[in-house]
Amino acid sequence: MTIDLLRPGASNPISTDAPRLYDQQGNYRGKLSTNPFDPDSTSNPYGRYGSPVSPDSIHNPFGAGSPYSPSSPTNPYGRGLRIEGR
C-alpha cells in the first residue's frame, strides 16, 4: 500500500488539509484525519478531539460522542456532524 503524500484528505496521515467536523450548533469537533500526532485529529487518543475522556471528543460516550446527543455520530436517530473540506 502506498500513500500519496501530496494529496490532501482524511486518508493521508500527514495531511494538514483534512476535513473538519462541526456539530449542529456549529461547534468545532476536530479534524477527520488518521494522524495520531495532530492535536486536532479525531485519531489522536491524547488530543482534545480524539481522547475518550475529553468532553469535546466524539469518542467520549458522555461528551460529544453521547448516543443521546442529536449531533453525535453514535446516535442512530440524530443528524450527525457536518463535514467541511475534502
N, C-alpha and C positions, 0 to 999 in steps of 0.2 A: 504494500500500500504506500502510495506517495501522497504528499500534501503539497498543493500549490501554494507556496508562501507569499506569492504576490496577490493572491485572490482573497479579498476580504470576506468575512462571513462567520457564521457560528461554527463551522467545521474546521476553520483554521485556528490552531491553538494559540498562535501569537498575534492574531488579528486585533487591531485597535479599532476596527470599524464594525464590530459585532452588533447585531440587532439589540435594541434596548427594550425593556419591558416596563409597562406602566399599568397600574390598576385603574379601575373605573373612576376613581376620584382624581386621577392624574398624578398620583404618587409614583415616583421612580422606584422600580423593583429590581434593578440590576441589568447586567448585560447577559444575553443569551450566548455565552461563549464556553468553549471547552477548556479554556486556560485556567488552571487551578491556582495560578500566581497573581492573576489580575484581581485587585481589591474589589472591583465592581462585578466580577463574574459570578454567575449563579453556580459555577462549578468549583469555586474556592470554598472549601469546608471551614475555613477560618475567617472568611470575609463577612461583611455586613449582609450581603445578599445571598450567600451560599451556606452559611452556618445553620445547623439545625436548632441552635438556641437563640439566634438573633430575631427580634420581633419583626424586622424588615425582610426576612428571608422567606422565599416560597417553600423552603424545605422545613420550616418550623410549623408543626400542626397546631400550635397555639398562637401563632402570629399571622403573618401574611399568607401562610400556607394552610390556614384553617379550612377544614371542609365545610364550615358554616359561613364563611365569608363569600359574598357574591362575586368578588373579583378573583378568588383563589382558583388556581388550576386544578386543585383537588376536589372542588365542589362540582358534582355532576349536573347540578341544576343552575349553576352560576353562569355568568357571562365571560369569565376568564380574564386574561390580561391582554392589553393592546401591545402589539409588536411594531416598533418603528425601526426602520433601517433595513438592511439586506439580510 
